[in-house]
Amino acid sequence: MSESAAYRLDGVPCTREAFYAVACDPRHSVVVEACAGAGKTWMLVSRMLRALLDGCAPHEILAITFTKKAAGEMRERLRQWLQEFARPRPADPETGQLAETEAAWHERLRAELVSRGMAPELALEKREQLQKLYEALLAHGRPVQIRTFHGWFAALLQTAPLSGLADLGLPAGYELLEDEAQAVADVWRPFLREVAGHEALRDDYAALVTTLGRTQAHEALRIALTRRTEFALADEAAPVQDAVPDFDAVFPRMAGVAQPSDWLLVRAAGQALLREAAQALLPAARTVAECGKKLLAAVDGVDFDATRCRRRCSRKRASRAPSARTCRASIWCARRSRSCWSCSRPGSSSRCACTSSA
């Protein structure tokens, strides 16, 4: 793949130099999309460096990320860069590398700026400022702000007027949780006590455990707890069930059956796909071929329980029947759609209990 194909600017292929000339220039507002490990952190810290060189005060720069680890990495990388740029590299006896000459140091600074999208002529002018930037940053006293989203929002709340917090129903004092594991554990027992003391909730909880099993049911409730704000906002906006269409509206060919998976046995197209999957198993090893024979017999006998028990064998050879694999994916999506609707059906209280207990 050519270098130009690796970079795109406004959807148009470009060179690395053209890309970083825009992406690292703090005068431009940019949105960068890239896979993990592609250098997004390098680019973000480079924008901070360029902003400092353009005369921006350190405390006027704000970088926000999701985790304390990522914020710490950006902070450390900026510090490390500025230290490296502040002086020539010393000799390294272990590798035998000689001390960097002043000329080599100046050339390195110029190259570092050019790699960050700066024009070569401007890089020559800025390299002296770059070598003094670490000292200037320390003398300023107020560092670049590199924070997490929740840390930044907490800082905003600390400066908010008490009357504004009261109007929003927010506490004046609070503790920011970096790890909510203990808080989740503390809310779990009160939640189960509330379920046990409410008949409708108890029935919903029993149905959930019957459908998913105890472990998966608890995992689903844990995920719902982490999404409690989204559930509350959705409830305020409109009933959730109105936002989740029936599975047959999304997959019209499955209309008229009670369950998405029933379509396989009560519709000719579904039966054909099951037979295709069974035929794909027959040429395989004897154990797998036997599964294919039993699957054919189950389809002919319209025995849905038998077709389910052959599912594992069928998956082993799914690549032999691509249309069956596609069908399985559609049924899975349809069942998910139906499960979402069922969990939020009118009269169901399990969702409300789980969010209110939070």
N, C-alpha and C positions, 0 to 999 in steps of 0.2 A: 504494500500500500504506500502510495506517495505521501510525503509529509503534508502536502496541501489538503489531502483528504481527511487528515486527522483534526483539522480545525475548520470551523465555520463561523462566519461573521454575518449576522442577520440572514442566516440560511444559505449564504454563498461560501463555497470552499475558499480558503485563504491560507497563506503561509503562517508559520509560527510567529514571525516578526510582526506581521500585520495584526494578528489576533491579540498579542500582548500589548501592542501599541495602544489599543483601545481598552482592553480588559484591565490593565494595570494603571491606567491613567485616572486619577481620582476626579478629574474634571468631567468624566463620563459616568452616567448611571448605567450600570450593566446588570444583566441577569446571565449567569453562567451555568450551563448544564454539562455535567461530566460524570463519568463513572467513578467508583471508589478508587482512590490511589492515583487519580489523574493529575493531581496538583492543585486542587481548589484552595487548600490551606496556604500553599506557597503563594498563590495569586493574591489571596486576601491580605496576607501579611505584606506582600509587595506593594499593594495599594496603600497600606498604612505608611510604609517607608516613603513612597512617592509623595503622600500627603504631607508628611513631616518635612520633606525637602522643599515642598512648595510653600512652606511657611505656616502650616496649620499647627496650632498649639496642641501638645499631646493630649490634654484633657478634653479637647474638642472632638477627638476621634472616638467613636463608639463602635465596637464590633460585638455582635451578639451571636451566640451559638447555643447548642442544645445541652451540652454536658459540661461539668466542671473539668473533666479530663481534656476535652477539646479546647476549652478556654485556656487551660494551663499550657497546652502544647503551643498555641498561638503566642501566648505571652512569652514563653521560653524561646521560641524561635526568633521573635523580634529581638529579644535581649541578646541572643547568641549572634545574630547577624551584626548588630550594632557593635558588639565587642570585637568581632572579627574584622570589621571595616575600620576600626579605630587605630589599628597599628599593624605593622608588617608581621607576617607569621614568623615565629622564632624557629630556630633549627630543631630538628627532631632526631636525636641520636639513635632511636630505635629503628627508624626507617632510613636513616642516612640522609634525610632531606636537609639541604642547606637553608640558612636563614634567608628570608625573602628580602631582596633588595628594595630600595625605595622606588626605583623605576618599575620593578615588577609589581609592587604594591599599588602604585598609581594605575598601572594598566589593569590590574585585577578589579579595582574599583570602577574603572570605566566600563569594563566588560560586564560587571554585575548590573550596572545601571542599564546598559544596552539590552541585556537579557530580560529586563523588566519593562521593555517597551519604550525606553527613552531614546531619542534621536542621538546619534554619535556625537554631534557637535554640542548638544546640551549636556551630554554625559561628561564631556571634558570640563565644562564649566562647573558642574555640580559635584565633582569627585572630592574636592577639598571640603565642601560642606558636608559630604557624606562621612568623611573620616572624623569630623568633629561632632557628628550628630549624637553619638553616645554620651559624650560629655555634656552636651547641651540638654539632653533629655534628663540626665541626673540633676543638673542644676535647676531645671524647671520645677522639680519637686512634685508635680502632679502627673501621674503616668497616663499612658493610653488606657482607655476603659475597654477592657475585654471581659465580657460577662456572659452568664447564661441568661436565657429568656426569663426564667423564674426569678433569678437574682435581680435582674433589671427591673422587672415589674414590682418586686418587693421594695426596691429602693424608691420607686415612684410613689408607692403607697405610704412610705415613711414621711414623704414630704407633702402629702395631701392634707388639706384642712380637715379637722375632725368632723365638721358639719357635712362635708362632702362624703366622707366615709359613712356617716350615719344615714344619709339619704340613700346610699347604695346598699345599706344593710351589711356593711363590712366592719369587722372589729378594728378598734384602734390599736390593740396590741395582738400580736400573733407570733408564732414560731414557724420559720420556714423549714419544711421537711425536705432534706436532700434524699432521704430513703424512707418511703412510706410503708415499709414492711411491717413495722410494729403497729402503726396506726390501723392497717388492714386487719392485723390479728386482733386488735382491741375491738374492732367493730363487728367481727365475725360472730362472736357468741351472742351479743345483743340481737343481731339479725336472726339467728336461729331461734332464739327465745320468742321473738315476735312472730315468726312463722309458725312455731309450735302452738302458740296461743290464738291463732286466727284460722278458722276452718277453711276459708277460701284460699288463703296463702298456703296452708298445709297441703291442700289438694293439688295446687299448682306445683308446689315443690316436689311432691311425690310423683307427679306426671313428668316433671323434668328429669328426675333421677331415673325413672323407668325408661325414658327415651334415650338418655345419654349415658347412664351409669353414674355412680356417685362421684368418681374422680372428674370426669368430663363436665358434669353438672356444676361442680364447685369451680372448675376452671372457667366455665361460661359466666358464672356469677362474679368471679374475680375480674374478668374482662369488663363486664357490665359496670362494675364499681369504678374501674379506671376511666370509663366513658360516661360517668354520671352527669357531667355537665352537658354533654351532647344530648343525653336522654331528657334532661330537664328542659332544655331549650326546644327540643322536638315536641315535647308535651305542650309547651306554651304556644307553639306555632300552630299545631294541628294534630289530630290523632295519627299515631305512627302507622296504623294499618292502612290509612288512605295513601300513604307514600310507598307501600309495598304491594305491587300488583299480584294477582293470583298467577300461579305458575302457567296456567293455560293461556293467559294473556300475553305472556312473554314467549311461550312455546306453543303456538296454536295447534300444532299437530298432536299435542297431548290433551286436547280438550275432550271432556266427557269421561275421564277416569278419576277415581277418587284419590289415587296417589300417583306421582310422576312415574314411579317404577312399574306400576300396573300396565302402563302403555306397552311394555315389552311383550306382554302375553295376550292382551286383548285387542291389539291392533296388528294387522298383517305385516306392516312395515317393521314393527318391533320384533315380531317373531322371525322375520327374515334376517334381521341383524343378529339375533341370538343363534340362529342356524349358521350364519356366516362365522360367528365366533367359534362355535362348536367345530365346524369343518376345519378351521385354522388349527385346532388342537390335535386333530386326528393323526397328522404325519409326525407328531412329536414323540418323545419317549413314551414307553408303555403306560406309566402312571398318569402322565398328562393326557395321553390319548384316551385313557379310560374316562377321564373327566369330560372329554368331548363327547363320548358316547352317552354318558349319563345326562349331559346337558341337552343333547338331542332328544333323548327319551322324555326329559322333563318338559321340553317345549311342546312335544307332541301330546303330552298328557296334561298340559296347562297346569303344571305343578310349580307355582312360584317359589315355594319354600325350597324346592330342589334346585332351582336356578340360582337362588342366593347362595346355597352351600357350595356351588361350583365356581363362585366368583373369583376365589383366589387362584384357581388353576387358569381361569380365563385371562386374568391379568398377566400371567406369566407369558402369554402368547399374544398380548394385545397388539403388538407391532405387526402381526400377521393379518390382522383384520382392522385396518385403519378406520373404516366407517363405523365399526362397533366401538372403537375407542372414542370417536367423536360423539357417538350416541351416549356413551357412558358419561362423558363430560357434560352433555346437555341435561341428562337426568340428574346429575349431581347438582347442577346450578338450579334446576327446577325444584329439587327437594329443599335446597337452601332457601329459595324464595318462599316456599310453602312454610318452612319452619319459622322464618321471620314473621310471617303473617300470623301463624298460630301462637307465637309467643306474645304477640301484642293484640290478640283478639279482644273484642269488647267484653268486659267483665273480668278479664284476667288481671290479677293484682300482683303477680310475682315481680314484674318489672318495677312497679311503683315501690314495693317494699324494699327491693334491693337498692334503689337510688335514694329513698328517703332515709334508710338506715345509715347511709354514708354521712 
